[in-house]
């Protein structure tokens, strides 16, 4: 067949396809505009906030030549405290004499091994003086000055001297954090020094910011009965706002900058993003996709982006197909794996997460780990791994979207794990997913328990520490049950087992009924109290105790019979004689 004969036959189809493509793009563009216009966010109108107060007390730390140069460039009226912690940075600098003359009225203090803590309005620096004593610099500089009454009312902090702002010009920053606290500025060089110092000094007054998170200590799996467990949130916080105190995780709201990585990492939902909360975000996703479909849109692709990424994401949206729907959030990592899967179950074709180049390394690592888990779950649900991925502007031709259908007729309102598995199960059923257990990445909060039944004594130490009740007692008879869907693989049961009878197996059972089923790991005959008949222990345990104490002088005759009684009857039997003849208690 010649080319001349082929072209006339293809031309009508090509024109039809082009017209259809253009028509679909126009439909999607109108649908996107309609969805974005008519889907109102229902975030908190009056959010919970935390307050800072700064009087502008500035501390300059570093080599004397650099801090004096910085002092000479400060806005009018700012009188800093100078702290020398290092040798002169550049003794040959041409302006060295000029800057020392310009700042001659400012005394420079010297301390060794400086240590800085705090945040805007609440910085404290300690260091070693000439006698080797660790002293508080603010207490030396402002010995008679504490907080004014209004400051105490606002911040409710201890009334003690402090610095409000810190400019660090040393070779090594005093805060070794990916994101140091508000009010602290590290100046590695003198580029734009005056402008950067002016921005820092502008932080004077009272400032409010959202309280980003809600913390439920009862749902936390950090520790139980002294047994260490999950520490995923501690590992991913770029601001060091989370601290373990007396066995509980606590969040300093003044240090928290709302990156959301801790909420995404938390397997139980003990830490949840609060601005907005998960159910509010899920409701918005549901309504946005619903409005897009109702307006005739096809194959919607969600693009989750934080405010820091808005400028470049908006630029990218101009070149992407019209079926891309932006989801603007405070931080990209604030929507985790449960939100990604619920979006697919609500009818999204794909989900992309935008992370800017300036995203903290810990946040990026967390998102990538969650994406690795998402890829395993997607495969288990019968979907391709590229349905959820990072937004990559260098990937070439953007994906056009895959066919998708809304599988849920109303937004999910459960907790984090309930929503994840509800969405996963809907996708699994719709796509006839796999039935064999899935191998999850290391550290993922999904797993099963293998019990060495012959070693288990049913002491219930594992049940006592399990934070999610994945392991629980049978009831009135001795036994140990397990529900795989509830297991977050925190490891506390394995560490608490005195017989080392528990082995954790990282995996995910994709079949909903099997994953939600109550599995009997071990069950035994109960030993019943010889007096009241109440079941009180496994019969095998009582037999072992009898055997071990058979020759013990304190467990003969009546005392031996008490081993066969429940805790209540045992106490009654011990005091039966004394209760019948109280006078005998007085006999010596």
C-alpha positions in Angstrom: 0.0 0.0 0.0 1.4 3.4 -1.0 1.7 6.5 1.2 -0.6 8.4 -1.1 -3.3 5.8 -0.6 -2.9 5.7 3.2 -3.1 9.4 4.0 -6.6 10.2 2.7 -8.0 7.3 4.9 -6.2 8.5 8.0 -7.0 12.2 7.7 -10.7 12.0 8.8 -9.8 10.0 11.9 -6.9 12.3 12.8 -9.1 15.3 12.5 -11.8 13.6 14.6 -9.3 12.7 17.3 -7.9 16.2 17.4 -11.3 17.7 17.7 -12.2 15.3 20.4 -9.0 16.1 22.3 -9.6 19.8 22.0 -13.2 19.3 23.1 -12.1 17.3 26.1 -9.6 19.9 27.1 -12.2 22.6 26.9 -14.6 20.5 29.0 -11.9 19.9 31.6 -10.9 23.6 31.7 -14.5 24.6 32.4 -14.9 21.8 34.9 -11.8 22.9 36.8 -12.8 26.5 36.9 -16.2 25.5 38.2 -14.8 23.1 40.8 -12.3 25.6 42.2 -14.8 28.4 42.2 -17.7 26.5 43.9 -15.7 24.3 46.4 -15.3 26.4 49.5 -12.7 25.5 52.1 -14.2 25.2 55.6 -11.0 25.8 57.6 -11.3 27.1 61.1 -12.4 30.8 60.9 -11.0 31.5 64.4 -8.0 29.1 64.6 -6.2 28.3 67.9 -3.0 30.4 68.0 0.2 30.8 70.0 1.8 34.2 70.7 5.2 35.6 70.7 6.3 39.0 72.2 9.5 40.7 71.2 10.9 44.0 72.6 13.7 43.9 70.0 16.6 42.9 72.3 19.1 41.7 69.8 22.1 39.5 70.5 25.0 39.4 68.0 27.2 36.3 68.4 30.4 35.4 66.6 33.9 36.8 65.8 34.3 40.3 67.1 35.0 41.8 63.7 31.9 40.3 62.1 29.5 41.2 65.0 30.8 44.8 65.1 30.4 45.1 61.4 26.8 43.8 61.8 26.3 46.3 64.7 27.4 49.2 62.5 24.7 48.2 59.9 21.7 47.9 62.3 18.6 50.1 61.9 18.6 53.3 63.9 17.6 52.8 67.6 18.7 49.1 67.8 21.2 48.6 70.6 22.5 45.1 70.5 24.4 42.9 72.9 27.8 41.8 71.5 29.1 38.3 72.4 32.5 37.3 71.2 32.8 33.5 70.9 35.6 33.2 68.3 38.8 34.7 67.1 38.7 37.6 64.6 37.5 36.3 61.3 39.5 38.6 59.0 42.3 40.6 60.6 43.3 42.1 57.3 39.9 43.5 56.3 40.1 47.1 54.9 37.2 48.3 57.0 38.3 46.8 60.3 39.4 50.0 62.0 36.3 51.9 60.7 33.8 49.4 62.1 35.6 49.3 65.5 35.5 53.1 65.7 31.8 53.1 64.7 30.9 50.7 67.5 33.3 51.8 70.1 30.5 52.6 72.5 29.4 49.0 72.5 31.1 46.7 74.9 31.8 43.1 73.8 31.4 40.3 76.2 33.3 36.9 75.9 32.0 33.4 76.8 33.3 30.0 75.8 31.2 27.0 74.6 28.0 29.0 74.1 24.7 27.1 74.2 21.5 28.7 72.8 17.9 27.7 73.5 14.5 29.3 72.9 12.6 31.2 70.2 11.4 34.7 69.3 11.2 36.7 72.5 12.5 33.8 74.7 16.1 33.2 73.8 18.6 32.2 76.5 22.3 31.8 76.0 24.7 30.3 78.5 28.5 29.9 78.3 31.6 29.4 80.3 33.2 32.5 81.9 36.9 33.0 82.7 36.5 31.0 85.9 34.9 28.0 84.0 31.4 28.7 85.4 28.4 28.4 83.1 26.5 31.6 83.3 23.3 33.0 81.8 24.2 35.9 79.5 20.8 37.6 79.7 20.9 37.6 83.5 24.3 39.3 83.3 23.1 41.9 80.8 19.7 42.7 82.3 20.0 41.8 86.0 17.1 44.0 87.2 14.8 43.5 84.2 12.2 40.8 83.9 9.1 40.5 81.8 6.6 43.3 82.0 3.1 42.3 83.2 1.6 42.4 79.7 4.3 40.0 78.4 3.6 37.5 81.2 -0.1 37.7 80.4 0.5 37.0 76.7 3.2 34.3 76.8 2.7 32.9 80.2 6.5 32.3 80.3 8.7 32.5 83.4 9.5 36.1 84.4 13.3 36.1 83.7 15.7 38.1 81.5 16.0 37.0 77.9 17.0 38.0 74.4 14.3 38.5 71.8 16.4 38.1 68.6 19.7 36.4 67.8 21.9 37.0 64.8 24.6 34.2 64.7 27.7 35.1 62.7 29.9 32.2 63.9 31.6 29.6 61.8 29.2 26.9 63.1 25.5 27.8 63.8 24.4 27.5 67.4 21.2 25.7 66.3 22.1 22.5 64.4 18.6 22.3 63.0 17.1 22.1 59.5 14.7 24.8 60.5 15.9 27.0 63.4 13.3 28.8 65.5 11.6 32.1 64.6 13.7 35.0 65.7 17.1 33.3 65.0 19.2 34.2 61.9 22.4 32.5 60.9 24.6 34.6 58.7 27.3 32.5 57.1 28.6 35.5 55.1 28.1 39.2 54.8 26.2 39.2 51.6 23.1 41.5 52.0 24.0 41.8 55.6 22.2 45.1 56.3 19.0 44.0 54.6 18.9 40.7 56.4 19.5 42.3 59.8 16.8 44.9 59.1 14.3 42.0 58.4 15.3 40.4 61.7 15.0 43.6 63.7 11.5 44.2 62.3 10.3 41.3 64.5 9.4 43.6 67.3 5.9 43.5 68.9 3.3 40.8 69.5 2.9 38.1 66.9 0.4 35.2 66.6 0.7 32.1 64.5 -1.6 29.0 64.2 -1.3 26.1 66.7 -0.8 23.6 63.9 -1.3 20.3 65.7 -3.6 18.4 68.0 -1.9 15.8 70.3 -3.8 12.9 71.8 -1.4 11.3 74.4 -3.7 8.3 74.9 -3.3 7.2 71.2 0.4 7.7 71.2 2.6 4.6 70.8 5.8 6.1 72.0 6.1 4.0 75.2 4.0 2.0 77.6 4.9 0.7 81.1 8.5 1.8 80.4 8.8 -0.2 77.2 10.0 1.9 74.2 7.9 1.9 71.1 7.3 4.1 68.1 9.5 7.2 67.6 8.6 8.0 64.0 7.5 11.6 64.8 10.7 12.4 66.6 12.8 11.2 63.7 11.2 13.6 61.1 10.7 16.9 62.9 13.0 19.5 61.3 12.5 22.0 64.1 13.1 19.9 67.2 9.6 20.9 68.5 8.9 17.4 69.7 10.4 16.1 73.0 9.9 13.0 75.1 9.2 14.1 78.6 8.4 11.6 81.4 7.6 8.9 78.8 5.2 11.1 76.7 5.7 13.0 73.5 5.1 16.8 74.0 5.1 19.5 71.3 6.4 23.0 71.9 4.0 25.1 69.8 6.4 28.0 69.7 9.1 25.9 68.0 6.7 24.1 65.7 6.6 25.5 62.2 3.8 23.3 60.8 5.7 21.2 58.3 3.3 18.3 58.9 5.8 15.5 58.7 5.1 14.3 62.2 1.4 14.0 61.5 2.1 12.1 58.3 4.6 9.8 60.1 2.3 9.1 63.1 0.7 5.7 62.5 -2.1 6.1 65.0 -3.2 9.7 64.5 -2.0 10.7 68.0 -0.5 13.7 66.3 -2.9 15.3 63.8 -2.7 18.4 61.7 -5.1 20.9 63.0 -5.0 23.8 60.5 -7.1 22.3 59.0 -7.9 18.9 60.5 -7.9 15.7 58.5 -11.6 15.4 58.2 -11.9 19.0 56.9 -9.2 18.4 54.3 -10.9 15.1 53.3 -14.3 16.8 52.9 -12.7 19.4 50.7 -11.1 16.8 48.5 -14.4 14.9 48.1 -16.4 18.1 47.2 -13.8 19.3 44.8 -13.7 16.1 42.8 -17.5 15.8 42.9 -17.9 19.3 41.5 -15.3 18.6 38.8 -17.2 15.5 37.7 -20.6 17.2 37.8 -19.2 19.9 35.5 -18.2 17.3 32.9 -14.5 17.0 33.8 -12.6 13.8 33.1 -9.6 12.0 34.7 -8.8 14.6 37.4 -5.2 14.8 38.6 -4.7 16.2 42.1 -1.6 18.3 42.7 -0.9 18.9 46.4 1.2 21.9 47.0 2.2 24.0 50.0 2.2 27.8 50.2 6.0 27.8 49.8 5.6 26.1 46.5 2.7 28.2 45.2 4.7 30.5 42.8 6.4 27.8 40.8 3.5 25.4 40.9 1.2 28.0 39.5 3.7 28.6 36.7 3.7 24.8 36.0 -0.1 24.6 36.0 -0.1 27.0 32.9 1.6 24.3 30.8 -0.2 21.3 32.2 -3.5 19.8 30.8 -6.7 21.3 32.3 -7.5 18.2 34.3 -4.9 19.1 36.9 -6.5 20.3 40.1 -4.4 22.2 42.6 -4.9 21.5 46.4 -3.3 24.3 48.3 -2.3 23.4 51.9 -0.1 25.0 54.5 2.6 22.4 53.9 2.7 19.6 51.3 3.6 17.0 53.9 0.5 17.8 56.0 -1.6 15.5 53.8 -0.3 11.9 54.2 -0.9 8.5 52.7 -4.4 8.3 54.0 -5.3 11.5 52.1 -3.6 10.2 49.0 -5.6 7.0 49.0 -8.9 8.6 49.9 -8.4 11.0 46.9 -8.1 8.0 44.6 -11.2 6.5 46.1 -13.1 9.8 45.7 -12.3 9.6 42.0 -8.9 11.2 41.4 -7.0 9.7 38.5 -3.6 10.4 40.0 -2.1 12.3 43.0 1.1 14.3 42.8 2.9 15.9 45.8 4.9 19.1 45.1 8.0 19.5 47.2 10.2 22.6 46.6 14.0 22.5 46.6 14.0 24.2 50.0 12.0 21.5 51.7 13.8 20.1 54.8 15.7 16.9 54.1 13.8 15.1 56.8 10.5 16.1 55.4 11.5 15.0 51.9 12.8 11.7 53.3 9.5 11.1 55.1 7.4 11.8 52.0 9.6 9.4 50.0 9.2 6.7 52.6 5.4 7.1 52.6 5.5 7.0 48.8 7.4 3.7 48.9 4.6 2.3 51.2 2.0 3.8 48.9 3.5 2.0 45.9 3.2 -1.4 47.7 -0.4 -0.7 48.7 -1.2 0.4 45.1 0.2 -2.8 43.7 -1.8 -4.7 46.3 -5.0 -2.9 45.2 -4.3 -3.7 41.6 -3.2 -0.2 40.6 0.0 1.0 39.0 2.6 2.6 41.4 2.6 5.9 39.4 -0.9 6.7 40.5 0.7 8.5 43.5 4.1 10.1 43.2 6.1 13.3 43.6 5.4 16.1 41.2 8.5 16.2 38.9 8.8 19.1 36.5 11.8 17.5 34.8 9.9 14.2 34.0 9.2 15.4 30.4 5.7 15.1 29.0 3.3 15.3 31.9 1.0 12.3 32.5 -2.5 12.7 31.0 -4.3 10.9 33.7 -5.8 7.4 34.0 -9.5 6.6 34.0 -10.9 6.8 37.4 -14.3 6.5 39.1 -15.6 7.7 42.4 -15.9 4.6 44.7 -17.3 6.3 47.8 -20.5 8.3 47.9 -19.6 10.4 50.9 -16.5 11.6 52.6 -14.8 9.4 55.2 -15.0 10.5 58.8 -12.9 8.0 60.7 -9.5 8.3 62.2 -6.3 8.2 60.1 -6.0 4.4 59.9 -9.7 3.8 59.4 -9.8 6.2 56.5 -6.7 4.7 54.9 -8.0 1.1 55.0 -11.5 2.2 54.0 -10.1 3.8 50.8 -7.7 0.9 50.2 -10.5 -1.6 50.5 -12.7 0.3 48.1 -9.8 0.4 45.5 -9.0 -3.3 46.2 -12.5 -4.4 45.6 -13.0 -2.3 42.4 -9.7 -3.5 40.8 -9.7 -7.1 42.1 -6.5 -6.7 44.0 -4.0 -9.3 45.1 -4.7 -11.8 47.8 -1.3 -12.7 49.0 0.4 -10.7 51.8 2.4 -7.7 50.6 6.0 -7.1 51.6 6.1 -3.5 53.0 9.2 -1.3 53.3 11.3 -1.3 56.4 9.8 0.9 59.1 6.3 0.9 57.6 3.5 0.7 60.3 1.9 -2.5 59.0 2.6 -6.0 60.2 1.6 -9.3 61.7 2.6 -11.3 64.8 3.9 -14.8 64.9 3.6 -16.5 68.2 5.9 -19.3 69.5 2.9 -21.0 71.1 4.9 -23.5 73.2 6.9 -20.6 74.8 3.9 -18.3 75.5 2.6 -18.5 79.1 -0.3 -16.1 78.4 1.1 -13.6 80.9 -0.5 -10.8 78.9 2.5 -8.6 79.1 2.1 -7.9 75.3 -1.5 -6.9 75.8 -0.6 -4.5 78.6 1.7 -2.5 76.3 -0.1 -2.8 72.9 -1.2 0.8 72.1 -3.8 -0.1 69.5 -5.4 -3.2 70.9 -4.1 -5.2 68.0 -3.2 -7.8 70.7 -5.9 -8.3 73.2 -7.3 -10.9 75.7 -10.0 -13.3 74.7 -12.3 -12.4 77.6 -13.1 -14.7 80.6 -11.0 -17.6 79.3 -7.2 -17.5 78.9 -6.3 -16.6 75.3 -4.5 -14.1 73.1 -6.2 -12.6 70.0 -4.7 -10.5 67.2 -6.2 -8.1 64.6 -3.7 -7.4 61.8 -5.3 -4.2 60.6 -4.8 -2.5 64.0 -1.1 -3.5 64.3 1.3 -0.5 63.8 4.5 -2.6 64.2 5.7 -0.4 67.1 7.6 -3.4 68.6 6.5 -2.9 72.2 4.9 -6.4 72.4 8.1 -8.0 71.2 10.2 -6.1 73.7 7.8 -6.7 76.6 7.5 -10.5 76.1 9.5 -12.2 79.0 9.6 -15.5 77.1 10.6 -13.9 73.7 7.7 -15.8 72.2 6.6 -12.9 69.8 8.1 -12.3 66.4 6.9 -9.3 64.3 6.5 -9.8 60.6 6.4 -6.6 58.4 3.7 -7.1 55.9 0.2 -6.1 54.8 -2.7 -8.4 54.3 -4.6 -6.9 51.3 -7.8 -9.0 51.7 -10.1 -6.9 53.9 -11.8 -9.7 55.7 -8.6 -11.5 56.6 -6.9 -8.2 57.7 -9.9 -7.3 59.9 -10.5 -10.8 61.3 -9.8 -11.6 64.9 -7.1 -14.3 64.9 -6.7 -16.6 67.9 -3.0 -16.9 68.5 -3.4 -19.1 71.6 -6.2 -20.4 73.8 -6.1 -22.5 76.9 -8.3 -24.2 79.5 -8.9 -21.9 82.4 -8.1 -22.7 86.0 -11.3 -22.0 88.1 -11.2 -21.0 91.7 -11.9 -23.9 94.0 -14.1 -21.7 96.1 -16.1 -19.4 93.9 -15.6 -21.1 90.5 -14.3 -17.9 88.8 -11.8 -18.5 86.0 -8.6 -16.7 87.1 -5.6 -18.0 85.2 -4.5 -20.5 82.5 -4.6 -24.0 83.9 -1.1 -24.8 82.5 0.3 -21.8 84.4 -1.2 -23.0 87.7 0.2 -26.5 87.1 3.7 -25.2 86.5 3.5 -23.0 89.7 2.3 -26.1 91.7 5.2 -28.1 90.4 7.8 -25.5 91.2 6.5 -24.8 94.7 5.7 -28.5 95.6 8.6 -28.7 98.1 8.5 -25.2 99.4 7.9 -24.9 103.1 5.6 -21.9 102.7 3.3 -23.6 100.3 2.1 -26.7 102.2 -1.4 -27.9 103.3 -3.8 -24.9 103.3 -1.2 -22.6 101.7 -0.9 -25.0 98.8 -4.7 -24.9 98.3 -4.6 -21.1 98.0 -2.7 -21.5 94.7 -6.0 -22.9 93.4 -8.0 -19.8 94.4 -8.7 -16.5 92.7 -7.1 -13.3 94.1 -10.2 -12.4 96.1 -10.7 -15.8 97.7 -7.0 -16.1 98.4 -7.1 -13.0 100.5 -10.3 -14.1 102.3 -8.7 -17.4 103.2 -5.5 -15.9 104.6 -7.5 -13.7 107.0 -10.4 -16.1 107.7 -8.9 -17.2 111.1 -8.2 -13.7 112.2 -11.6 -12.5 111.1 -13.3 -15.3 113.2 -11.2 -14.6 116.3 -10.0 -10.9 116.3 -8.6 -11.2 119.8 -6.0 -13.7 118.6 -4.3 -10.8 116.8 -3.4 -9.3 120.2 -1.6 -12.5 121.4 2.1 -12.4 121.4 
